[in-house]
Amino acid sequence: MATLDESRTSQAVAAPADTETVRPPRRPNRARLSSRRRRRLLGLVYLAPALLIYACVVLVPAGQGVRLSFYHWDGVTAATWTGLGNYTGFFTDPTLRQAIGHTLFFIVFFSLLPVALGMASAAVTARKEMRGAGVYRWVIFLPQVLTPAVVAVVWKQIYAPDGPLNSVLTAFGLGGLTRGWLGDFTWALPALGLAGTWGAFGLCMVLFAAGAQNIPNELYDAARMDGAGPVREFFTVTLPGLRGQLAVALTLTLLGAIRVFDVVWLTTKGGPGTSTITPTVVLYKRAFSNPDVGAACAIGVVLAMVSLIVSLAVVKLSEGDD
């Protein structure tokens, strides 16, 4: 009996201790919540001027462009409603169809080829340090320091009938191959493509070279221990390690290829004829040369949507790989 009474007494004494340990969840402190709200409000106050400027400079004009894309307007007389007529021009206008085909061509030279060359350079430098690698990277990265206008002028001089390219061909006894490259219906587009490759290669190379330096050497040592050669090293070590840089490079170069304007306009203006025409050149001509502001706005809206879709697709694919 004594033991039963002692156990009951001990349970009765222990019960309050248990009830004290189990406490209801504490409610958030009102002062703490109010301080958070004040900080958020203060952050919005600091951001308000920048957001206002962004809205006035970007959002409002973008909204006006979308609205005008449903009208025919020459910039002077009254606008007339056309609905989706300006958008159907992408499928019915032969000039725009040709421009879209040229954009696909530029994607190869302005994006895929520079990314492949930059990846190859990163793969070579990742295996061992090369003498003069710093100078090589500096020379290749030089176009990123120059403005697109300067790049266009440089390549226009290189491709001139009396320019360095024809002089080199003549010096090697290949005078029969000389021509006015930017005035040739067949070679004008590939010539601009090579200029775009030179301009984008430096950016891709620097991105991949910086990413390759962050890949641990132990991974390469392990791959070599397993008997991996250069090709297998690239696909098992280098390429997975450069996944983030690859997404950035593809996004930047693809958008540059879709929206290319300065190099084309300053060298050929879309010519000869329409052999180098691009959607941005068509947009510029329809906005300023033969004003059809509504059609120009429709081209701009489509290019913006395509750029957004491409960016989201590249980001989604990179996240899916992760």
Salt bridges, closest charged atoms under 4 A:
ASP93 OD2 - ARG286 NH2 2.12
ASP184 OD2 - ARG179 NH1 3.63
ASP221 OD1 - ARG224 NH1 3.31
GLU233 OE1 - ARG127 NH1 2.79
GLU233 OE2 - ARG224 NE 3.16
ASP292 OD1 - HIS72 ND1 3.59
ASP322 OD1 - ARG243 NH1 3.23
